């Protein structure tokens, strides 16, 4: 399986949750240089919401 972890050369968001009892984990890297990691379902949810609102897709809409 390919390594899906985002890097500065391949920015993005990667979330894992192997099974219902394991806490979710996430890594985010934006082309603007911002990075973040989270562990735990609530923290991962907040990271995804923040990344979506302020980085990644938001940049393609002209937001900074």
Secondary structure, 3 states (H helix, E strand, C coil): CCCCCCCCCCCEEEEECCCCCCCCEEEEECCCCCEEEEECHHHHHHHHHHHHHHCCHHHHCCCC
